[in-house]
Amino acid sequence: MTNLKGNLLTFIKVKMSIILAFDIIVVALSGSERGSWADCNCTACESSGYVCETDGACMASTYHTNGQEEQQFRICIPRVSLVPPGQPIYCLSAEGLLNTHCCYTDFCNSINLQIPSGIAEGKGGSWGPVELVAVIAGPVFLFCLLLIMGVLVFQHHQRNYNHRQRLEVEDPSCDHLYLAKDKTLQDLIFDLSTSGSGSGLPLFVQRTVARTIVLQEIIGKGRFGEVWRGRWRGGDVAVKIFSSREERSWFREAEIYQTIMLRHENILGFIAADNKDNGTWTQLWLVSDYHEHGSLFDYLNHYSVTIEGMIKLALSAASGLAHLHMEILGTQGKPGIAHRDLKSKNILVKKNGTCAIADLGLAVRHETITDTIDIAPNQRVGTKRYMAPEVLDETINMKHFDSFKCADIYALGLVYWEIARRCNAGGIHEDYQLPFYDLVPSDPSIEEMRKVVCDQRLRPNVPNWWQSYEALRVMGKIMRECWYANGAARLTALRIKKTLSQLSVQEDVKI
């Protein structure tokens, strides 16, 4: 900008000198042909008293240089130079740099001129702060807006692509090759049990099943969504419908259920997973076996149990957890899995009075080959009431898989306490209560649980009268050994299973 101003200033000075010289020449040549003449101020006419005569116009010119206004030129312009007639070129101004005034009467160029805008006020012809902010912020805002829109569009397409990858749909015309029209739910479950892999149905069969289920009634609600009873080819199924906000939980649970060799009689039988998009919202379905008794929590609220019933519930829960924790090596092997949210509401009661562990949305897997723990990026945490001491005080070793198994065992001990309280022995049983019902509120915070479990080292009360019955005595002993503050000192699921198996033989319990 400084170079531009310097060049323009030089041009102005040269222009004024040429005008003055040309005027003097014209005056000398015109001689007696003078018509109407005017006297003008002339800053360059020192010899004639700073006055000149012209048959044209008097001109005053002010230009800007070095941050100051300078009125350097007042001269005469001959008539022949006043072309074009309307706006003579010598009389034109340059906004912000030059202000020129032409007039036609004696000494009319005596006026003081000012630069009308910009540089005359020290702005150097530049934009003000508001203009600069508008010019800079406008394109930046537009770029950011386009970038955000691009990211959102990309994520939308990526999510749709992932859904297609997860639940790949084959040509519907080929469905009959894999799922005969006369195949019932019992046939399907038999296929699942004998397929060899133990990891569930092929994905295209899962989608075919899910899209032909007729929902009947809602049977439960949770933070994830709703659970419905549905009908498929004459049989009942449970349909867990996740809200679209719980997509990670849905995908994680479906992923865990389809782990090779996971299928077990004491783990909820997984049938299918599907995502249904009706154009307005997306429903995420998880289809599993239906158990009419519902959760263990519901069952114990409604019924007391016999000693035999208590042993069946406790032994089957231990069997399911032992299989979950167990690592099976080989080409058709199974990784060790820890539940991380074991509680009576996440255990279902089957028609034969045994348990099936459900809700694997928070489960973690241990990959033996790489010795890594596959923890899903899920914001959910376990249920505070059932959290082990090391989870509450955040001393758990997240890099050691056995730490997660030990936390499951602590929760299993609390579930056993719930079952044993409802055991009718000698006509005596207690009302159903949640663990720590007498020590914390109905919805305790982590701090409240930590104070009770870690600081005060309190555990649910084991009544003395249980010692009068061998089964309740053994259950009480197992509970205490599940509740040790030191996770490594707790029993393993396999050890609990063996102890309860021996008890079932002693009590002549048929499972």
N, C-alpha and C positions, 0 to 999 in steps of 0.2 A: 504493500500500500504506500509506503514511503517513496519508493521508486516511481510509482504512478504519479503521485503528487509533484515530485520533482520534475518529471518530464512535462507535466501539464503546465507547471509554472514557467518553465523555459519556453514552452510554446507561446504562452500568453505574452511574455516579454518580447519575444521575436515578432509576434503579431503586431503589438503596439508600435514597435520601432518601424516596421514596414509601413504601417498606416501613416505615421508621422512623416516619414520621408516622402511617401507618395503624395501626401497632402501638400507639402512644401513645393514639390515639383509641379503639381497641378496648378497651384496658386501662381507660380512663376510663369507658366505657359499660358494661362488663361488671360492674363493682362487686362486689357480694356474690356473684355467680354464679360465682365462681372455683372451679375444680376443682383439678386437679393442675397446679402451677406450677413453673417452673424459673427460677433466676437465671442470667443470661448476661452475658458481657463485652460492653460496648457502646462502641465508639470514638467515637460521636457524642453520648454522654450525659455530657457534662462536668459538668453541674449535679448529677447523681446519683451522682457518683463513678465514672463509666464502667461502671455496672452497670444492667441492666434486667431486668424480669420478664416472663415470657410463658407462656401456656397451650399454646403451640405448640412451636416449635423454636428452638434457638440456631443461628446461622449465622456461619461464618467465610468470608470471600471474599478471594481473592488475584487480582489482575489485573496484566497487564504493561503498562508504559508507559515510553517513552523509554529502552529498553534495560535497565531495572532491574525487579526484582521488588518490588512494594509491597503490604503487607498493610494495606489502608486500612479495611476494614469488618469489624467484629464486632458483630452486632446481634441483636435478637429478632424472630421472625416469629410472628404470632398464628395460632392454630389455624385460623381461617376462611380464612387465606391458603394453607394447606397443601393445595391442590387442584391437580391431581388427586391422590388419596391415594397412588398408587404412586410417582410421580416429580413432586413439586411443582415448578412452573416456576421458582420462586425458587432451587431447589437444584440446577439444572442447570449444568454447566460448558461452556465453549467451548474446545476443544482448542487449545493454543498461545497462547490469549489470557486465559482466565479459569478459575480453579479454585475451586469453591464446595463447602462442607461443611456439612451440616445434622445436628444431633444434639439429644438431648432430655433431657439431665441437666444439673445445675448446672455452669456454667462449662466445659461440654464444648467450647466453641468457642475455647478457649485454644491449641489446637494451631497449629503453624506449617505453612502450606501452601506448595507449590512448583508452578510451571507445569510440567506433565509433559513437554512436548516443544517443539521449534521455537523460538519467539520468546524464551522464557525463557532460552535459551542464546545469544541474540544472532543467531539465524538469520533473524529477521524473517519466519518462516512460509514461507520460500522453500525450493526444492529444493536438495539438496547437489550437489557436482560430478558424482558418478556419475549421479544422476538427470538432471541437465541434459545431460550428454554423451549419455545414452541417448535422451532426448527429441529432441535436435537431430540426432544422428548417424543415428538410425534412419530417419527420413523422407528424409534426404539420401542415405543409402546405397541405399534403395529407389528413389529417383528416378534415381540414377546407373545402377543395374542395369537399370531399365526403358529408360533412354536408350540404353545399350549394346545391349540386345536389339533396340530399334527400329532402330538403325543397322545391325546385322548383318542383320536381316530386309530392310531397304531395299536393302543391297548385294547380297543374294542375288537379290532380284527384279530389281534393276537389271542384274546380270550375265546373268540369264536373258533379260531383255528385249534386252540388247545382242547376245546370241547369236542371238536370233530376228531382230534387225535385220540382223546381219552376213550370216547365212546363211538368208535368208527362204525358207520352204518354200511352194511353190505346191500346189495341189490335185493329189494323185498321179494322179488320173484324167486330167490334162492332160499327163502326162509324155510320152505317145506322140507328142504334137504336136511336141515338140522333140528327142526322142531316140528314133529308130526302133529297134525291137527287133533289127533285123539290122545295125545300125551297129557297126563294129568299132573297135578302138583306133586303127588307122591312119586310118580315116575321121574319127575324132574329132580326131586331131592335124592332119589336113588342114584340117578346119574351123577349128581354132585358127589355123592359119597363113594362112588366106585370109579370115578374118572381117572384116578391115579395121581393127578397133580395136587388135588385137594385145594385148588386155588380159585374155584368158581367156574361158572359157565363162560363160554366164548362171549365176547362183547356184543356181537350182533344178536345173539340169542337173548342176552340180558335186555337189550333195547326192545326186542320183540315182546318179551314178557311184560316189561314195564308199561308198554303202550297199549296193552290189552287188559290191564287191571281196571276193575271198576271199584272206586272208593265207596265204602259203605257208611262208616261212622268214625268220628274222631274219638280216640281213646286216650290221648295224652297230649300235654303241651310242655315245652321246655324253652330254654334260652335260645336254642337252635331253630325252633319252629314247632311243628305239630307231628303227631303220630296218628295214623289212620288204620283202621281195619279195612282191607280190600279183599275182593274176590277174584280169583283167577282159575278158570276151568274147574269150578266146583270146590275149590279149596280156599281157605283163609290165608291171607298173608298180611304182614305188618308193613306199612309204608311210612317211612320217616321222611317228612318233607321239610327240607331246609330252606330258609329264606335266602335270597340272593346275596345278602351280606355275609352269610356263613359258608360261602363257597369253599374256602380253605378247609373248614371242618368236614364238609361233605366229601370233598375229594380225598382228604387224608383218611377218613374212615373207610371209604370204598377201597382205597389203596391198601390199607392194612388188612381188611377182610379178604382181599384177594392174594395175600401172601401165600406162597406155596406151602402146602401141608398144614395150614392153619386149621382146617375144618376139624371140629371135635364135638362130641355130643354135649359137652358142657360149655361150649362157646356158641353164642347166637349164630344160627345158620344164615349165612348171607346168600341171597338169590340174585339180585340185580341192582345196578345203579344206572340212572339215566337223568339227563337234563332236558326239561320240557320248556320250550320258549313259545308262548302264545302271542308274541308281538308286543304285549304290554309289560310283562314281567317274566322272569325265568324261575321255574320251579326245579329244585334239585331233589331227586328221589333216591331213597335207599330202601330197597325191598328185602325183607328178611322173613324168617319163620314167624308165625303168629303163635303167641302163648296166651291163652285166655285168662290165666291167673294174673297176668301183668307183672309188675316188678315185685321184688322181695319186700320192698317197703310197703306196697299196697297189700300184699299177702299177709304180712305180719300185723298190719293194722286191723285186718278183718278176722284173722284166724289165730288161735293158739295152735301149738304143734305138740305132738307126742315126742317121747324120747327117740323113737324110731324116725319120726319125721325130722327132728332136729339133726340127727346124725346124717340122714340122706341129704339134707340141705347143705350142711357143713362139708361133708365129704365131696359132694359134687362141685361145690364152689372151689375147694382146694384142688380138685382134679383139673378143672378148667384153668385155674391160675397156673398150676404146674405145667400144663401143656403150653400155655402162653409164654411162660418164662423159659421153657426148655429150648435148647438149641439142638437142631438135628443136622448132622453133617452129611455130606454126600451131594450128588448131582441133583437129587430131589429133596435137598435139605431145607431146613426152616431156620430163620434167624431167631434169636431170643427177642421177646417182645415184653415190654413193661407197660402196664395199663395206665397208671398215673392219675386215674380218677375213679378208683374202686370205691363203691358205696352201695347201700341196699337199693337205691333207685336205679343203679346201672347193672343190676343182676335180675334176671327174669326167672320166674318159677314155671317149670314145665308141667304138663298134665300128670306126669308120673311122680311129681313131688321132688324133682331134682332141679338144680340151678343151671342157668346158662348165662355166662358173662357177656355183657353187651356194652355198647357205646365205647368204641375204640378211637374216637376222634382225637384224643390227646396221647395216644400210645406212641412209644418210641421203639425203634428196632436197633439191634446191635449187629453190625456187620463184622463177622469174625475175621475175615481175610484182611480187611484194612484196619480192624480194631477201632472202628468209628461208631458213633451213635447217631442214628438218623432222627433228628428232632425236627418236627415240622415247624415252619414259621407261623405259629398260631398265637394270637394274643390272649387266648383263654388260659386260665389257670385251673388247677384242680379245686375240689370243694374244700373250703377252709376247715370245716368241722372234722374232716378225715385226713388232714395233712399231718405227716410225720413230723416229729420235733426238728429234724435236720432241714426239712423244707420250710418250716415256720421261721427258724432263725437263720436261714440261708447259709447253712454250713454244709449242705449236701454237695458231694463231688460230682459235678455235672459231666465230667469226663470218664467216670467209672460206671459201667452199666449196672453192676451189682447194687449200686446206691439206689437206683430206681426200683429194682426188685425188692430191696429192703423196705422202701417206702410203701410199696403195695402190700407187703406182709403186715405192716402196722395197721393199714386200713382194713385188711381182712380180719384182724383181731377185733376191731370195732364192730364189724358186721356180725361176727360170731357172738358178741355180747348182745346185739339186738335180737338174734335168733334165740339164744339161751334164755333171755328174759321171758320169752313167750312160750317156753317149754312147760307143759302141764305135767308135773311129776307129783304124784300123790295128791292130785286135786288142787295143787297150788301152781299158780302162774301169775306173772305181773303184767301190768298194762304196757302196751308198746310205748317206747320212748326212744328218741335219738340219742346217740352218745353225747355226753356232757350236757344233757338237757337241764341239769340242776346247777351248772356252773357258768354257762354263757347264754346270751340272748338267742332268739330264734334264728337270727341271721348275723352270726358273729363276725367281727373283723379279724384280720390276721393278727393284729396286736392283741386283741382279747384272747384269741386262741394261744398265742405265743406265751402270754402271761400265765395261763393255766397249765399248758402242757410242758413248756420249757422251764419257766421260772419256778413255778410251784410243783412241777413234776407230778401233777395229778392225773389219774386215769379213772375210767368208769368203775363204779363200785361192783365188786364180786360178792354176792351175799354168802354168808356162812352156811346157810342151809343147803347150798349146792353140794357141800361135802357129804351129804347123806346119800347122794346118788352118784354112782360111778361115772355115768355118762356126763353129768354136769360137772363133776370134779375134774374130769379130763379136759372138758371144754374150758373150765376156768384156768387150768394150768397152761393150756395152749394160748389162751388170750394173754396171760401175763408174759409169756415168752415171745409174744408178737409185739409187746408194747415197750420193750427195753429202749432206753434213751439212745443206746449205742446200736446203730443199725446192724453192724456186723454180728452182734450177739443174738439177733432174732432168728427164729426158725426159718427154714426154707419151705416153699410150697410143697416140695416133694416130701420133706420130713413130716409136715402136717398131714399130707395125704396118707402116708404110711401109718401114722399114729391113729388116725380116724378109721382106716381100714381094719386095723386090729380091734378097735373098739366096736366096729360094726359086726365083727365075727363074735366077739364076746357077748354082745347084746342080741345076737341072732337077727340082725337087720338084713333084709333081702333088698338088694338094689338092682 
